[in-house]
Amino acid sequence: MLAETLRDERAPACGKCCGECVCAEAVAGQLPTTSGVFARLREDVQTVWAKDPAARSVFEILTCYPGLHAIWLHRIAHTLWWWRLRWLPRFISHVARWLTGVEIHPGAQLGRRVFIDHGMGVVIGETAEVGNDVLIYKGVVLGGVSLARTKRHPTICNGAVLGSNAIVLGPIEVGAGAKIGSGSVVVKSVPACATVVGVPGRVVKLNGVSCPRMPDLHHEQLPDAMAERLEQLAARVAELEARLEIRE
């Protein structure tokens, strides 16, 4: 499931997601090459530069982006987790939370070019899977709804956008290119290229045409479900008033 969910045209030739490849190397006792590590770090910096217009320099990105630091520390913790170590990766994730305000369980699997903007309050659970090019804003929670030691956290597919304080619960899937509005609570799977808002979250827009692979920042284009419902109610009231006037 993970390979299918996280794969994109720039995935490794083996067909696995980058997280699987790193984990497989770790289990086999082989660390990524130095050139590969620096290439990944460079890609991370380029991702921040491309997705945050507030970024002014590489030095600023390296020193002032807690979401980036959280992802880097998670990679270390995740590799140790796949080495069957338990306390040390948990301690690293604890330190990362203290430093960045972002809590990512060492068992969670993150794809490439994931950007956590601002970061404070983000929580990603143990069995969560996050695809490539996913954009996550502050306060997002990828949580579980079960105490069973099985898959209990969401899968976020490539190019999805999770708005501020969005909560996604359970072993559900958020489709590729989907947008979860700020403050939404999602408990059911979301189709690809859909827009979800509200509590509980509901699909208010489903674009049948192909959507861009890279996420955008057009929050002002997210539909307002409550406003739309009030407009429909007002239109219905006006229609009934018009009928009453005709009868009178």
Secondary structure, DSSP 8 states (H G I E B T S, - for coil): -HHHHH--TTS-TTSS-HHHHHHHHHHTT----HHHHHHHHHHHHHHHHHH-TT---HHHHHHH-HHHHHHHHHHHHHHHHHTT--HHHHHHHHHHHHHHS-EE-TT-EE-TT-EESS-TT-EE-TT-EE-TT-EE-TT-EEE-S--SSS--S-EE-TT-EE-TT-EEESS-EE-TT-EE-TT-EE-S-B-TTEEEETTTTEEEEE--S---SS----GGGS--HHHHHHHHHHHHHHHHHHHHHHH-
